[in-house]
Amino acid sequence: MDEARARDVLAAAGLGGGDPGAAVLLALGENAVFAVGDVVAKVGREAALLERAERELAVSRWFAASGVPAVRAAEPGPRLVDGHPLTLWHRLPEAVRPAGPEDLAALLRRVHALPAPPFALPPRDLLGGVERWLRLAGGAVDPADAAYLRARRDAYAGEVAALTPHLPPGPVHGDALPRNVHVGPDGPVLVDLETVSADLREHDLVVMALARDRYGMPAEEYGAFVAAYGWDVRDWEGCAVLRGARETASCAWVAQHAPANPRALAEFRHRVSSLRDGDRTARWHAF
C-alpha cells in the first residue's frame, strides 16, 4: 500500500471531503497515518489486520479506564474500507517538546504495573510479521535474503519461547520507543497501541537497547532511560536472544517498503548483510 492507495481509502470512507490537501500524511509504515481535521486516521495495509485494529481500540479504552495517558479513539470500532481496516483517533495537541527517554520509561512503568485487562491480549508475536512483510516485498528482494530471514526467524522462535524472564510477565507496549510518545501541554502520552500484548516485560526494554546499539541513540540517553525505569535489560542473560529476534523482525519489516522505495531496498540489503556477517555494531537507519 502506497500513499495514493491510502488516500483512495480515505476518500471511500468519506474523509477529507474529496480535497487531497485536507488529509496530511503523518507516517507511512505498517499503517498510513493521516491528520484529517480534528482526527487522525490510520489505514492498515490489508484486511487481515482488522482484528488487530479492533484490539488497539479496546486497549485505548482500557488505558483510559486505568489512567494510563494514551491516545484516545474517536470511533468505538474500526471500519473495513475497500479491504483496509481504518480507525479514527482524537488528534493530539501540538507537541511542546520532543519526547525523551525518561518520558518513555515513566509511561512503561505505568503500563508494566497494570494487571491483566478484561479482554484477552495476545503474546508479543515479535516474529509473526516476518512472513507477511516478505510476502509484501515480493520479487523486490533477493530470494536468498528472504530465505535467510525465514531460517533465522525459525531458529529464534524456539529460543525466545524458552527464555526465563527477570521481570514478572504482563502487559507491554510492544514497540517502546520515544517516537511512540507525544508530549503535549498535559504531559507525555503513549501512541501506536497496536502491539500492546501480554508477554515478557523485557520486550519493551530491549527495544531501547537496540536503539543504542544499532540506531545511534547516544549512550547518555540510554543511561537516562535505564535510570528512570530502574533496570538495565542488558544485564539479563536473555537479552541477546530477544535482541536477535527483534533484529530479524526489524530487517523483514523494511522489506515491505522495498518495492516502492529504493532507500528501503538499500537499507534492507545493508541490514541482511550485517546480520550475515555477525556485525553487531553496524549502524542501521530508521524508517
C-alpha positions in Angstrom: 0.0 0.0 0.0 1.4 3.4 -1.1 0.2 6.8 -0.2 -2.0 7.1 -3.2 -3.8 3.8 -2.3 -4.3 5.0 1.3 -5.8 8.3 0.1 -8.2 6.4 -2.1 -9.3 4.5 1.1 -9.8 7.8 2.9 -11.9 9.1 0.0 -14.0 6.0 0.0 -14.6 6.4 3.7 -15.8 10.0 3.1 -12.9 11.6 4.9 -11.3 14.8 3.6 -14.3 15.9 1.6 -12.6 15.0 -1.7 -9.9 17.6 -1.1 -6.5 15.9 -1.2 -5.0 18.7 0.8 -7.4 18.1 3.7 -5.6 14.9 4.7 -2.0 15.4 5.8 0.3 12.3 5.7 1.9 11.9 9.1 3.5 8.5 8.7 3.7 5.6 6.1 4.8 2.4 7.7 2.8 -0.5 8.9 -0.2 1.9 8.5 -0.7 5.0 6.6 -1.5 7.7 9.2 -3.2 11.0 8.2 -4.3 14.1 10.0 -7.8 15.0 8.8 -9.3 18.0 10.6 -9.5 17.2 14.3 -9.0 13.4 13.9 -6.2 11.1 12.9 -7.0 8.3 10.5 -5.0 5.1 10.4 -5.3 2.9 7.3 -4.0 -0.7 7.6 -2.3 -2.5 4.8 -4.7 -5.4 4.4 -8.0 -6.8 5.8 -6.1 -9.4 7.8 -5.2 -6.6 10.2 -8.8 -5.9 11.2 -8.6 -7.9 14.3 -5.5 -6.0 15.4 -7.3 -2.7 14.8 -10.2 -3.9 17.0 -7.8 -4.8 19.8 -6.0 -1.5 19.6 -9.3 0.3 20.2 -10.0 -2.0 23.1 -6.6 -1.2 24.5 -7.3 2.5 24.2 -10.5 2.2 26.3 -8.7 0.0 28.9 -5.8 2.5 29.2 -8.3 5.3 29.6 -10.1 3.4 32.4 -6.8 2.6 34.0 -5.5 6.2 34.0 -2.7 5.5 31.5 -2.1 8.6 29.4 -2.5 7.4 25.8 -4.2 8.4 22.5 -8.0 8.0 22.6 -10.2 6.6 19.9 -12.7 8.9 18.1 -14.9 5.9 17.0 -15.6 2.8 19.0 -14.9 0.3 16.2 -12.8 0.0 13.1 -14.2 0.4 9.6 -13.3 -2.0 6.8 -13.0 0.2 3.7 -12.1 -1.4 0.3 -10.3 -4.2 2.1 -8.4 -2.0 4.5 -9.1 -1.5 8.2 -9.5 2.1 9.1 -9.5 3.6 12.7 -10.1 7.2 13.8 -8.4 8.8 16.8 -8.7 12.1 18.5 -6.0 14.4 17.2 -3.4 15.3 19.9 -2.5 19.0 20.5 0.8 20.2 19.1 3.8 18.8 20.9 5.5 21.2 23.4 8.8 19.4 23.1 10.3 16.2 21.8 9.8 13.0 23.9 12.8 11.9 25.8 13.9 8.5 27.2 12.7 9.5 30.7 9.2 10.1 29.3 9.0 6.7 27.8 10.4 5.0 30.9 7.8 6.6 33.1 4.9 5.5 30.9 6.3 2.0 30.6 6.5 1.7 34.4 2.7 2.6 34.5 1.9 0.0 31.8 4.0 -2.6 33.4 2.3 -2.1 36.7 -1.1 -2.9 35.2 -2.9 -6.2 35.9 -4.4 -8.1 33.0 -7.2 -6.3 31.1 -10.8 -7.6 31.0 -10.2 -8.9 27.5 -7.5 -11.2 26.0 -4.2 -9.8 25.0 -2.1 -11.9 22.7 1.6 -12.7 23.3 4.1 -10.3 21.7 4.5 -12.2 18.5 7.7 -10.5 17.6 8.4 -12.7 14.6 4.9 -13.2 13.4 5.0 -10.5 10.8 8.1 -11.7 9.1 6.3 -13.9 6.5 3.8 -11.1 5.7 6.5 -8.5 5.3 8.5 -10.7 3.0 5.3 -11.5 1.0 4.6 -7.8 0.6 8.2 -7.3 -0.6 7.6 -9.8 -3.5 10.4 -10.0 -6.0 12.0 -6.8 -4.9 14.2 -8.6 -2.5 16.7 -11.4 -3.2 15.1 -14.8 -2.6 18.2 -15.9 -0.8 17.9 -13.0 1.6 14.3 -13.8 2.3 15.2 -17.5 2.9 17.9 -16.4 5.3 15.5 -14.4 7.3 12.9 -17.2 7.4 15.6 -19.6 8.7 16.7 -17.0 11.3 13.1 -16.4 12.4 12.5 -20.2 12.9 15.7 -20.5 14.9 14.9 -17.6 17.2 11.3 -18.6 17.7 12.3 -21.6 19.8 14.9 -19.6 21.7 12.5 -16.8 22.6 9.9 -19.3 23.8 12.5 -20.9 26.2 13.6 -17.6 27.8 13.4 -17.2 31.6 12.3 -13.6 32.4 13.8 -11.4 35.1 10.7 -9.3 35.4 7.1 -10.7 36.0 5.4 -11.1 32.7 2.3 -9.0 31.9 1.1 -6.1 29.7 3.7 -4.5 27.4 3.5 -1.7 24.8 5.4 -3.8 22.3 7.2 -1.1 20.3 8.6 1.1 23.1 10.5 4.0 21.6 10.4 7.7 22.3 8.8 8.2 18.8 5.7 6.5 20.2 5.4 9.1 23.0 3.8 12.5 22.3 4.4 15.3 24.8 1.6 17.8 24.7 0.5 20.5 27.1 -0.8 17.9 29.6 2.3 15.8 29.5 3.5 12.6 27.8 1.0 10.2 26.3 1.6 6.8 24.5 0.6 6.4 20.9 0.6 3.5 18.5 -1.1 0.9 20.7 -1.4 -1.9 18.1 1.4 -4.0 19.5 0.2 -3.9 23.1 0.5 -7.5 24.3 0.8 -9.7 27.4 4.4 -11.1 27.5 7.8 -10.6 28.9 8.3 -7.1 30.1 11.8 -7.3 28.7 10.3 -6.9 25.2 9.7 -3.2 25.9 13.2 -2.7 27.3 15.3 -4.5 24.6 13.9 -2.0 22.0 15.8 0.8 23.6 19.0 -1.3 24.0 18.8 -2.0 20.3 18.3 1.7 19.6 21.5 2.4 21.4 23.5 -0.3 19.6 22.0 -0.1 16.1 20.3 3.2 15.5 22.8 5.7 17.1 21.0 6.6 20.3 23.6 8.4 22.5 24.8 6.4 25.5 23.7 9.2 27.9 20.1 9.0 26.6 20.1 5.2 27.1 21.5 5.7 30.5 18.7 8.2 31.3 16.1 5.6 30.2 17.7 2.9 32.4 17.8 5.3 35.4 14.2 6.3 35.0 13.0 2.7 34.6 15.2 1.3 37.3 16.8 -1.7 35.5 19.1 -2.3 32.5 17.8 -5.2 30.3 21.4 -5.7 29.1 22.2 -7.3 32.5 19.7 -10.1 31.7 21.1 -13.3 30.2 18.3 -13.5 27.7 18.9 -10.0 26.2 21.0 -11.3 23.3 18.2 -13.7 22.2 15.5 -11.1 22.4 17.7 -8.6 20.6 18.4 -11.1 17.8 14.8 -11.9 17.3 13.9 -8.2 17.1 16.7 -7.5 14.7 15.3 -10.3 12.5 11.8 -8.8 12.6 13.2 -5.2 12.0 15.0 -6.4 8.9 12.0 -8.1 7.4 9.8 -5.1 8.3 11.9 -2.9 6.0 11.4 -5.4 3.1 7.7 -4.4 2.7 8.8 -0.9 1.6 11.4 -2.2 -0.9 9.1 -2.4 -4.0 8.3 1.3 -4.0 11.3 2.8 -2.1 14.9 2.4 -3.3 16.2 3.6 0.0 14.3 0.9 1.8 15.7 -1.7 -0.5 19.3 -0.5 0.1 18.6 -0.5 3.9 17.2 -4.0 3.7 20.3 -5.3 1.9 22.5 -3.5 4.4 20.7 -5.0 7.4 20.8 -8.5 6.0 24.5 -8.2 5.2 25.3 -7.1 8.8 23.3 -10.0 10.2 25.0 -12.5 7.9 28.4 -11.1 8.9 27.6 -11.1 12.6 28.4 -7.4 12.8 26.6 -6.3 15.9 27.7 -2.7 15.6 26.8 -1.8 12.0 24.6 1.3 12.1 21.0 0.8 10.9 18.8 3.7 9.7 15.2 4.1 10.9 12.3 4.2 8.5 
